[in-house]
Amino acid sequence: MIYTCYEMVTDCRANRPEGWTHFITNYVPVIRKALAHYVPGKEADPMLLERILLAVRKPESFVFQATEPPEERWFVSQLRQIVMAELHSPAAEIALDLEQVGAALEPLTMTEKQAAWLETMRYAPEDAGPMLRVSAETVEKVRVRAAELIRGKVDAWRRTLLAENGPALGREAAVAQGADCLPGKAFLDVIDGRTAWRGREMMDQHLRGCLHCVDHFCRLLEVVYLLRGSQPLTAEEAEPLLRRLGIEAPKPTGWKRLLRRA
Ligand SMILES: [Zn+2]
């Protein structure tokens, strides 16, 4: 019997220890990997981790508000948003807003927009290339072009503007959802190669004009990177975290099932 992400969310909502234990065991390593990427050195900060875990437990968190059937990649993409919110990143010296970026990157295709957007998420061309199934050189070339396009739209500029404004742009993009925006499942279908040519064509069309969806798509690509090679915590590592959250650890016999990944 495999314990699925769907069962985990259901158990967490009912505040059953099984759900929260599975969450801590399997997803604290993912949170740490996201921290190591976005704020290197902070992945071992126990106060920051505790703040993130408490935010996940809040009734207004996505765990309790899910609108899509929870599958693991969707779950991790939402979890990443909580991590980002808890980082309280300082504002960039030269501010760039979503409208400016949207207007500047208008001539780029969907994949080119993603290559540029992954720079706001601090992915180097060597990481972004494999995510998009293009070479690192292609990503670098697109980024140089994107930077020049942005340069043409702003008064003050430097090459690193997109990365510096990443956290603010990500927050803006996340709430910029429109009526025609696509559900996460549509992007997962593309990632899994399940989309017919026509669906892909329509997606291309929409993403050319929608940074909300470009961001959403990129966050799902990021999930694959965050989950890769992730090792669950041991019962000994998970226990103090569970105790801090006031969750009673399941009986030893329950661990075996929970440690098996969905
Ligand atoms: Zn959209």
Residues whose N, C-alpha, C, O or C-beta is under 5 A from the ligand:
A	BS01	ZN	D180 C181 L182 C210 H212 C213
